[in-house]
């Protein structure tokens, strides 16, 4: 499924932030996600993004209008149209001169909001009971239940073994 940049890439960045280990290099994570920070990230900004990650995680646990509106209210969002780097006109939700943590917060909140409005069921948490990972469902039919094939296989193998054990008893 194709999403606009805020509903897709920004929401996927939100999932990456939530799934990142606590010691993850956030600048590297942002760059790998295609979000190039302007300038270095301070320790305070990294700490703020780690706090923000907890707020994002709450939305993946229970996506809803109130939760996403609360995220949007916490940002310094001021939408405007940008045409930088030869790209087609697109929305930015924070000034390019804003600190990196403020820009990422506005970007991810707007991405989750856009995705929720277009397809609320595509904001997901892994269906394997002991897996804390989250995901954005980009599957064609929108029925993804697991963060990865590995988790899906583990659940399916466990179900198969449980059925086989019941059949043998």
C-alpha positions in Angstrom: 0.0 0.0 0.0 1.3 3.5 -0.8 1.0 6.2 1.8 1.9 9.8 1.5 5.3 10.7 3.0 3.9 11.7 6.4 1.5 8.8 6.7 4.1 6.3 5.6 7.7 7.3 6.1 7.0 9.4 9.2 4.8 6.7 10.8 7.5 4.1 9.9 10.1 6.3 11.6 7.8 6.4 14.7 7.9 2.6 14.7 11.7 2.5 14.3 12.1 4.8 17.3 9.8 2.7 19.4 11.6 -0.5 18.4 15.1 0.9 18.9 17.1 -0.3 21.9 17.8 2.3 24.6 21.4 2.7 23.6 20.7 3.1 19.9 22.5 6.0 18.1 19.5 8.2 17.3 21.4 10.2 14.7 22.3 7.0 12.8 18.7 5.7 13.2 17.3 8.9 11.7 19.8 8.8 8.8 19.0 5.1 8.1 15.3 6.0 7.9 16.0 8.7 5.4 15.6 11.6 7.8 18.8 13.6 7.6 19.3 15.7 10.8 20.6 19.2 10.2 23.5 19.5 12.7 24.5 17.3 15.6 22.0 16.1 18.2 22.7 17.2 21.8 22.4 14.9 24.8 19.3 16.9 25.9 17.7 16.4 22.4 18.5 12.7 22.5 16.9 12.4 25.9 13.8 14.3 24.7 13.5 11.9 21.7 13.8 8.9 24.0 11.0 10.4 26.2 9.0 11.0 23.0 9.5 7.4 22.0 7.5 6.3 25.1 4.7 8.6 24.0 4.8 7.1 20.5 4.7 3.6 22.1 1.5 4.4 23.9 -0.1 5.3 20.6 0.9 1.9 19.2 -0.5 0.2 22.3 -3.9 2.0 21.9 -4.2 4.0 18.7 -7.0 6.5 18.9 -8.0 10.1 18.2 -7.4 11.3 21.7 -3.9 9.7 22.0 -2.8 11.1 18.6 -4.3 14.5 19.3 -2.3 14.6 22.6 0.9 13.9 20.6 0.1 16.6 18.1 -0.6 19.1 21.0 2.9 18.4 22.4 4.7 19.4 19.2 5.7 22.7 17.9 3.9 22.0 14.7 3.4 24.8 12.2 2.6 23.2 8.9 3.9 24.8 5.7 4.7 23.8 2.2 8.3 23.3 1.2 10.0 22.7 -2.1 13.6 22.2 -1.0 16.2 20.1 -2.9 14.3 20.1 -6.1 11.5 18.0 -4.6 7.8 18.5 -5.4 5.9 20.6 -3.0 5.3 18.8 0.3 4.3 19.6 3.9 6.7 20.3 6.7 5.3 20.4 10.2 8.2 22.2 11.9 10.6 24.9 10.7 13.8 23.5 9.2 15.7 25.7 11.7 13.9 24.1 14.7 15.9 21.8 16.9 16.1 18.2 15.7 14.0 16.8 18.5 11.2 19.3 17.8 11.3 18.4 14.1 11.2 14.7 14.7 8.4 15.0 17.2 6.3 17.0 14.7 7.1 14.7 11.9 6.3 11.5 13.7 3.1 12.9 15.3 1.9 14.1 11.9 2.7 10.8 10.3 0.8 8.8 12.8 -2.1 11.3 12.6 -2.2 11.0 8.8 -2.0 7.3 8.8 -4.7 7.0 11.5 -7.1 9.2 9.5 -6.4 7.1 6.3 -6.2 3.6 7.8 -6.3 3.3 11.6 -5.9 -0.5 11.5 -2.4 -0.2 10.0 -0.8 1.0 13.3 0.2 -2.3 14.9 1.8 -4.1 17.7 3.2 -7.6 17.3 0.7 -10.4 18.0 3.3 -12.6 19.6 2.6 -12.4 23.3 6.2 -11.8 24.4 7.3 -9.5 21.6 7.3 -5.7 22.3 7.9 -4.6 18.7 5.5 -2.3 16.8 5.0 -1.9 13.1 3.2 0.0 10.3 1.2 -2.4 8.2 2.1 -1.8 4.6 0.7 -5.1 3.4 -1.6 -5.1 0.4 -4.6 -6.4 2.4 -3.9 -4.6 5.7 -4.1 -7.8 7.8 -0.6 -8.0 9.2 -0.5 -9.3 12.8 3.2 -9.7 13.5 6.3 -7.5 13.4 8.2 -10.0 11.3 8.0 -13.4 9.6 10.1 -14.7 12.4 7.5 -13.9 15.0 4.7 -15.2 12.8 6.6 -18.5 12.4 7.2 -18.8 16.1 3.5 -18.4 16.9 2.5 -20.8 14.1 5.0 -23.5 15.1 3.9 -23.2 18.8 0.3 -23.6 17.7 1.2 -26.6 15.5 3.1 -28.3 18.4 0.2 -27.6 20.8 -2.3 -29.2 18.3 0.1 -32.2 17.8 0.4 -32.7 21.5 -3.4 -32.6 22.0 -3.8 -35.1 19.2 -1.2 -37.5 20.7 -2.8 -37.3 24.1 
